[in-house]
Amino acid sequence: MPPRLKLRDIAFFERPVQFARPFHFGAITINATPQLFVRAEIEVEGRGVAVGASAELLVPKWFDKRPELSPAQTVDELRRSLGIARGLYLARTGYQTAFDLHASCIGAQIATCAKKNIPALAAAYGPAEIDKAILDALLRAVETNFFDGMAGNIAGIDARLSPDLSERDIRTSLSGRVPLERVAIRHTVGLDDVVEGEGGVADPRENTGARYFKLKLSGDPAADAARLARIGKELDTLGYDYKVTLDANEQYADLAALRALIDRLDHDAALRQIAARLLYVEQPMPRDITRQSPLGALADRGFIIDEADDSYDAFPAARALGYRGISSKSCKGLYKSIVNATRAAKWSAGVEQYFVTGEDLTCQAGLAVQQDLALGAFIGVTHAERNGHHYVDGFGETPVAEAQAFAAAYPDLYADAGQGIRLSIHDGDLLTGSLHTAGFATAVHPDWSALRPLEQPNSLQEQLA
């Protein structure tokens, strides 16, 4: 039987993160944003008290892209999502499994946030971050690592939120997982990033030897095709094989615009190399239009959903529309990632192949990148977008002593080559060996005294709600 726990406290903190270069995706360019930290204290039945932690950027204009909201207002939505989730979780006072706690709160979380005009994707952020911290505490309490703990279903994951699966499906999937020892990085090329020459996509000092590249799209087929041709010309100078994925972040208005892009990929000689190496296209259309638009013949190109993944039934619904994959992101919920990986494996027993991808919403060095990397390695994500190390200078605003503690505990993940401690990439890969430590992929917690309490949401957002 999985261990039972009850919550004693949840606390939120944040730290400013300044970007080393602008990150342009979708309709926004980010130069700075806060990083959230969660501290959860639990009591495990028969084991005593333990503390766990998680971290994630509070990213503006991704969870909610409505044009009438400012970037700051969408960050406030995430803060409000956290506060609502904290109240719901702490109201559950009895002993229960970690997944019991999640499953008993997620429905009320979505409903309560909807009443406050917070969309489901932003609503899920609060539980996602709390769940990671609770799991970290639970693994510490029983003195086991994430990979072994999840293989034994320490969280008690069941099929109540995914009735298309059986309890046996989930148990078999978890127990049969063999975590990857290496995960290749997929280098992000933002819309404002340099393409040619020094600092460009083929510069090894910028791409750190990546064999996979994630290319952002603007939603304009002609402009995107021209830019992809430039990128392809540069990538062909690498001297080794590479693969690419495309990410539109909901910028393609409809199927007609999407067909125009795919037609260029299929017929434009300048795009031949990109098209030949294309693995999939990520979230091309707005989430609402996605749900109403079967891909038809376009499905042969391979598409995945990301922003449209805002519920436990999103993947089955997307599959019916012709989508083959779905992204795993810690900020959307680790339990949902595991459920979706179970689905992909089960569905792939037939003729069609389905998959889960790793898409990094700028997970920062330390807690966030380690937990997301471990999740991906557990569910079999062989290559993952890793843009935090590209857009932020190492550990950023993290105190030196804290960064040094992570580097000392994880020498295969971090290194100091004379310019500060940074993510260490080995022939285009990240190594996961040191993540086999008691807790959720970390033996180190942040310096809580160096963090400030999470800011209270601006009252303007309440008025909008």
Number of C-alpha atoms within 10 A of each C-alpha: 9 15 19 22 25 22 22 14 14 22 16 23 19 22 19 17 20 17 18 15 16 18 23 17 22 21 15 15 17 17 15 19 19 19 19 25 28 25 24 23 20 22 20 21 14 11 14 11 18 19 23 26 29 29 30 25 23 27 21 24 22 21 25 21 19 11 9 8 14 14 20 16 21 24 24 22 28 25 24 24 27 26 19 19 29 20 13 18 22 15 11 14 12 11 16 19 20 23 20 17 25 22 17 14 19 21 13 14 25 23 15 17 21 15 10 16 15 23 18 20 22 25 29 26 27 25 29 24 27 28 27 28 25 29 27 28 27 33 25 22 23 18 14 19 20 27 26 20 22 22 19 16 19 22 26 17 23 21 15 12 17 17 11 11 16 13 14 11 17 21 19 13 19 24 15 11 16 14 21 18 16 18 24 22 27 27 27 29 25 22 21 13 16 16 22 15 10 12 14 18 25 25 19 13 11 15 21 19 20 23 21 24 24 25 22 24 27 22 23 16 20 14 13 19 20 14 19 23 20 15 21 22 18 17 25 14 11 16 8 8 11 16 19 22 22 22 27 22 24 27 20 23 15 16 18 10 18 20 16 15 19 18 13 19 23 14 11 13 12 17 21 16 18 23 23 12 15 20 16 23 23 27 25 28 24 18 17 11 16 21 15 10 14 17 20 11 9 16 16 12 17 17 24 27 28 24 24 24 22 23 17 17 15 16 26 16 13 24 18 12 17 19 28 26 25 29 26 28 22 30 25 25 23 22 22 22 23 22 23 26 28 21 22 20 17 15 16 13 10 9 7 8 13 22 20 25 25 27 26 23 19 22 27 28 25 28 23 27 24 23 25 27 28 25 26 28 24 23 26 19 24 18 24 26 21 26 22 22 21 22 22 24 21 23 22 22 13 19 13 12 11 17 23 18 15 22 22 14 16 22 14 18 25 23 19 14 9 7 9 15 20 23 24 21 19 17 12 19 22 22 20 20 16 16 24 18 19 22 28 31 27 27 19 18 17 22 12 13 8 13 17 14 15 19 12 10 19 15 11 10 19 14 8 11 13
